[in-house]
């Protein structure tokens, strides 16, 4: 059987690998991490609701469970298209008959000065842990000061999409529920959660009724929501807005946009809008007969797909089936996306859910659906059980102030105060 190399072990890469294994192909799965990360729940890790291990899954164990699959932990330096080889960053060259690229996304700072240096993102396990340790580490430092209530601690979330709304809602709950019990030295009113969105609405892909509902629910929870507000520059202790004003900040969490990995430009592939690889309707990279791009890394020129979990899963399986068709001497098919709906959680017992058939849910019903679907799509029974237990502890059990914490990390502003 032909050898297929799959680069990237996100939703798309694992879906493709599993489908290729079913078809009997030999597969080498390459990723720079030894684990898959369930990104939709990283904000729960960042706010102390889940352990990092709850949302990560061993890629070696995944490979062991699929016949013909081998895993190699490495980064990819380049692709030798003439020799049909993937060149890893350790110098090893892996030959292929077919190549599937599913490298996912990275943070897009849109060229805003200081954004890359002074903000934090939540697209990797390490990102989420850094955010968590900075938030709770800062609370520890402030609580130990001689005058812990001397000033405000301001967290700004940039971006009003699902990630920004979910993070803002969870931080608001931490402020009102966990802070008074865990840090009695602090006045919760001193902690400010600000959500900044340059557009006119939150959750742009949703129906307007659900957008308005999410906005009002965040405001009820004490989130300072600022629509039609754009950031011009980020500093260690403040953000400058395009209207000429400034806002003092302690921590800026960047959830404003994503783009394809910068390394893709070095692999000799056609790159389009958002740094994504341009593909035809059958998901083959434009100009290549045996290279496919899937998930967030790909851009269907004729009909772009949203950068969500479902498109990634579906494109991964579809690309694998097209490789099987090519191996059998058949023509490829055109990909058709089946929209299964989208959702975002606002807080405990509150979420919005929109289905393509016109069904729109909000509140507890949508929230229960959100929990069920997220746990169902997690890899591994242990991860599902641990996530269910930890979310139950956070949202259901009495004394919900308990959070998962780690090392103490301080913000530039707190470091300056300590050294003054």
C-alpha positions in Angstrom: 0.0 0.0 0.0 1.2 3.6 -0.6 2.8 5.5 2.2 0.9 8.6 3.4 2.5 11.3 5.6 0.1 13.4 7.6 1.6 16.6 9.1 -0.3 18.0 12.1 -2.3 16.1 14.7 -5.2 18.3 15.3 -8.9 17.5 14.5 -8.1 17.3 10.8 -4.9 15.3 11.0 -6.3 12.7 13.3 -9.5 12.3 11.3 -7.5 11.8 8.2 -5.1 9.3 9.8 -7.9 7.2 11.3 -9.7 7.1 7.9 -6.5 6.2 6.1 -5.8 3.4 8.6 -9.3 2.0 7.9 -8.4 1.9 4.2 -5.2 0.0 4.9 -2.7 2.7 4.0 0.7 2.9 5.7 0.7 6.3 7.6 3.3 8.3 9.3 1.8 11.0 11.5 4.2 13.9 12.3 3.6 16.6 15.0 6.0 18.7 17.1 4.0 17.7 20.2 3.6 14.2 21.5 -0.1 14.9 22.2 -3.3 16.1 20.5 -4.9 19.1 22.1 -8.7 19.6 22.4 -8.6 23.3 21.7 -12.3 24.2 22.4 -11.7 23.5 26.1 -8.4 25.3 26.6 -10.2 28.3 28.1 -11.3 25.9 30.9 -7.6 25.1 31.5 -6.7 28.8 31.4 -9.3 29.5 34.1 -8.5 26.6 36.4 -11.5 24.4 35.6 -9.6 21.6 33.9 -6.2 20.0 34.1 -4.1 20.3 31.0 -4.1 16.4 30.8 -7.8 16.4 30.6 -7.7 18.0 27.1 -4.6 16.3 25.7 -4.2 12.8 24.3 -1.1 10.7 23.6 -0.3 10.5 19.9 1.7 7.4 20.4 -1.3 5.7 22.0 -3.4 6.9 19.2 -1.0 5.4 16.6 -0.8 2.1 18.6 -4.6 1.8 18.3 -4.6 2.1 14.5 -3.0 -0.6 12.3 -0.3 0.7 10.0 0.1 4.0 11.7 3.4 5.3 13.1 4.0 8.6 15.0 7.1 10.8 14.7 7.5 13.7 17.1 9.2 16.4 15.0 8.8 19.7 13.4 8.9 20.0 9.6 11.6 22.3 8.1 10.6 22.0 4.5 9.1 19.7 1.9 11.2 18.3 -1.0 8.5 18.1 -3.7 10.9 16.6 -6.3 12.1 13.8 -4.0 8.6 13.4 -2.4 10.1 13.8 1.1 9.2 15.7 4.2 12.3 17.1 5.8 12.1 17.2 9.6 13.8 19.7 11.8 16.2 16.9 13.1 17.4 16.3 9.6 15.4 13.0 9.0 13.7 12.8 5.6 10.4 10.9 5.4 9.3 9.8 2.0 5.7 9.8 0.9 3.4 8.8 -1.9 0.7 11.2 -0.7 1.1 14.1 1.7 -1.7 15.6 3.9 -1.0 18.9 5.5 -3.1 19.8 8.6 -0.9 22.1 10.6 -3.8 24.1 12.1 -3.6 27.8 13.0 -1.6 30.3 15.0 -2.4 33.7 16.5 -2.9 36.6 14.1 -1.9 39.9 15.7 -2.7 41.9 12.5 0.6 43.7 12.7 -0.5 45.7 15.8 2.6 47.0 17.6 3.3 45.3 20.9 0.5 42.7 20.5 2.9 39.8 19.9 5.2 40.9 22.8 2.7 41.9 25.5 -0.4 39.7 25.0 -1.2 36.0 25.7 -3.1 33.6 23.5 -4.9 30.3 24.1 -4.3 28.1 21.1 -1.8 25.6 22.7 -1.6 23.7 26.0 1.4 25.9 27.0 -0.5 29.1 26.2 -3.4 28.1 28.4 -1.2 27.2 31.3 0.7 30.5 31.0 -2.6 32.4 31.2 -3.8 30.4 34.2 -0.6 30.8 36.1 -0.5 34.5 35.4 -4.1 35.1 36.5 -3.9 33.1 39.8 -0.2 34.0 40.4 -1.1 37.7 40.2 -3.9 37.2 42.7 -1.4 35.5 45.1 1.0 38.4 44.7 -1.6 41.1 45.2 -3.1 39.2 48.2 0.3 39.2 49.8 0.9 43.0 49.5 0.6 45.3 52.4 -2.3 47.1 50.7 -3.9 44.5 48.4 -6.8 46.7 47.4 -4.7 49.7 46.5 -5.5 49.4 42.8 -7.5 47.6 40.1 -6.4 44.4 38.3 -7.6 44.6 34.8 -7.9 41.8 32.3 -8.6 42.7 28.7 -9.8 40.1 26.3 -9.4 41.1 22.7 -11.9 39.6 20.3 -15.7 39.0 20.5 -15.8 35.5 18.9 -16.6 32.3 20.8 -13.2 32.1 22.5 -13.4 35.7 23.7 -16.9 35.4 25.0 -16.2 32.1 26.7 -13.1 33.5 28.4 -14.8 36.7 29.5 -17.8 34.9 30.9 -15.7 32.4 32.9 -13.4 35.1 34.3 -16.5 37.1 35.4 -17.7 34.0 37.3 -14.3 33.5 38.9 -14.4 37.1 40.1 -17.8 36.8 41.7 -17.6 33.3 43.1 -14.1 32.1 43.6 -12.4 35.3 44.5 -14.3 36.2 47.7 -13.7 32.7 49.2 -10.2 32.0 48.0 -8.7 35.5 48.4 -10.6 37.2 51.3 -7.9 39.8 51.3 -9.1 41.2 48.0 -12.1 43.2 47.0 -13.6 41.5 44.0 -14.7 44.9 42.7 -11.0 45.7 42.1 -10.8 43.0 39.4 -12.1 44.2 36.1 -12.9 42.0 33.1 -13.0 44.0 29.8 -14.0 42.5 26.4 -13.0 44.5 23.4 -14.4 43.9 19.9 -13.7 46.1 16.9 -16.9 45.0 15.2 -20.5 46.1 16.0 -21.5 42.7 17.5 -20.3 39.8 19.5 -20.4 36.2 18.0 -20.7 37.5 14.4 -21.6 34.1 12.8 -24.7 33.7 15.1 -28.3 35.0 14.6 -28.8 38.5 15.9 -31.1 37.4 18.7 -28.4 35.1 20.1 -25.8 37.9 19.7 -27.9 40.3 21.8 -28.6 37.6 24.4 -24.9 36.8 24.8 -24.1 40.6 25.1 -26.7 41.1 27.8 -25.7 38.0 29.7 -22.0 39.1 29.8 -23.0 42.5 31.0 -25.1 40.9 33.8 -22.1 39.0 34.9 -20.1 42.3 35.2 -18.1 42.2 32.0 -17.3 45.6 30.5 -18.1 44.9 26.9 -16.8 47.5 24.4 -18.0 47.1 20.8 -16.7 49.1 17.9 -13.4 49.5 19.8 -10.1 48.9 18.1 -6.6 48.6 19.6 -3.8 50.5 18.0 -0.9 49.5 20.2 -0.2 47.3 23.2 2.2 48.2 26.0 3.3 46.3 29.1 0.9 48.2 31.3 -1.7 49.7 28.9 -3.4 49.4 25.6 -3.9 52.4 23.2 -7.2 52.6 21.4 -7.7 53.9 17.9 -10.0 56.7 19.2 -6.9 58.2 20.9 -7.7 57.0 24.4 -5.7 54.5 26.6 -6.7 51.8 29.1 -4.4 50.6 31.9 -4.1 46.8 31.9 -2.5 44.1 33.8 -3.1 41.2 31.4 -4.2 41.2 27.7 -5.6 37.9 26.3 -5.6 37.9 22.5 -8.6 36.1 20.9 -9.0 38.4 18.0 -8.0 36.2 15.0 -6.0 33.3 13.6 -3.9 32.6 10.6 -2.0 29.7 9.0 1.4 28.9 10.4 4.1 31.2 9.0 6.3 28.1 8.1 3.8 27.1 5.4 5.3 29.8 3.1 8.6 28.0 3.2 7.2 24.7 2.0 6.6 25.7 -1.6 2.8 25.7 -1.4 0.4 28.3 -2.7 -0.6 30.6 0.2 -3.8 32.6 0.1 -5.8 34.8 2.5 -5.1 34.3 6.2 -1.9 32.5 5.5 -3.8 29.3 4.5 -2.9 26.8 1.8 -5.1 27.2 -1.4 -6.8 24.0 -2.4 -9.2 22.9 -5.1 -12.7 21.5 -4.5 -11.3 18.0 -3.9 -8.9 19.5 -1.2 -5.8 18.9 -3.3 -3.3 21.7 -3.1 -3.5 23.9 -6.3 -0.7 22.8 -8.6 -0.1 19.4 -6.9 -1.6 16.0 -7.7 -0.6 14.1 -4.5 -0.6 16.8 -1.8 -3.8 17.6 0.2 -4.4 20.4 2.8 -7.1 20.1 5.4 -8.7 21.8 8.4 -7.7 25.3 9.4 -4.6 25.2 7.3 -6.5 25.0 4.0 -8.5 27.5 2.0 -11.0 26.3 -0.5 -10.7 29.1 -3.1 -14.1 28.5 -4.5 -15.9 28.3 -1.2 -13.9 29.1 2.0 -14.9 27.1 5.1 -15.1 28.4 8.7 -12.1 27.6 10.9 -14.0 25.3 13.3 -13.7 21.8 14.6 -16.4 20.3 12.3 -14.9 21.5 9.0 -11.5 20.1 10.2 -12.9 16.7 11.0 -14.9 16.5 7.8 -12.1 17.6 5.5 -9.7 15.2 7.2 -12.0 12.2 6.5 -12.8 13.5 3.0 -9.1 13.9 2.0 -8.4 10.3 3.2 -11.2 9.0 1.0 -9.9 10.9 -2.0 -6.5 9.3 -1.6 -8.2 5.9 -1.5 -10.0 6.8 -4.8 -6.8 7.9 -6.4 -5.1 4.7 -5.4 -7.9 2.7 -7.0 -7.7 4.7 -10.2 -10.9 6.7 -9.7 -11.6 10.4 -10.1 -11.7 12.5 -7.0 -14.9 14.1 -5.7 -15.8 17.6 -4.6 -16.0 18.3 -0.9 -19.3 19.4 0.5 -19.5 20.7 4.1 -22.3 19.5 6.3 -23.0 22.3 8.8 -23.8 20.7 12.1 -24.3 24.0 13.9 -22.2 26.2 16.2 -22.3 27.1 19.9 -20.6 29.1 22.6 -20.9 29.0 26.3 -21.3 32.2 28.4 -21.1 30.7 31.9 -22.6 28.2 34.2 -26.0 27.1 32.9 -25.8 29.5 30.0 -24.8 29.2 26.4 -26.1 29.9 22.8 -26.5 27.2 20.1 -27.5 27.7 16.5 -28.4 24.9 14.1 -28.5 25.2 10.3 -32.1 24.1 10.2 -33.1 27.3 12.0 -33.1 25.9 15.5 -31.8 28.5 18.0 -31.3 27.6 21.7 -30.0 29.6 24.6 -29.7 29.3 28.4 -29.6 25.9 30.2 -30.7 23.8 27.3 -27.9 25.1 25.1 -25.4 24.8 27.9 -26.2 21.1 28.5 -25.9 20.5 24.8 -22.5 22.2 24.9 -21.3 20.0 27.7 -22.5 16.8 26.1 -20.9 17.5 22.7 -17.6 18.6 24.0 -17.2 15.6 26.2 -18.3 13.3 23.4 -15.7 14.6 21.0 -12.8 14.3 23.6 -10.4 11.5 22.8 -10.1 8.8 25.4 -12.4 7.5 28.1 -10.2 8.8 30.9 -10.2 12.3 29.5 -14.0 12.2 29.2 -14.5 11.0 32.8 -11.9 13.5 34.2 -13.5 16.4 32.3 -17.0 15.4 33.4 -15.8 15.3 37.0 -13.9 18.5 36.9 -16.7 20.4 35.1 -19.1 19.0 37.7 -16.9 20.2 40.5 -16.8 23.7 38.9 -20.5 24.1 38.0 -22.6 21.7 40.1 -21.0 20.8 43.4 -21.2 23.1 46.5 -18.2 25.2 47.2 -17.4 25.9 43.6 -14.6 28.2 44.4 -12.0 25.4 44.1 -9.7 25.9 41.1 -6.7 24.1 39.6 -3.6 26.3 40.1 0.1 26.0 39.3 3.1 28.2 39.5 3.1 31.9 40.3 3.7 34.1 37.3 3.6 37.9 37.5 2.6 40.5 35.0 5.1 43.3 33.9 3.0 45.8 35.9 3.2 43.8 39.1 6.9 43.2 38.6 7.4 46.9 38.4 5.4 47.5 41.5 7.4 44.9 43.5 10.7 46.4 42.3 9.7 50.0 43.1 
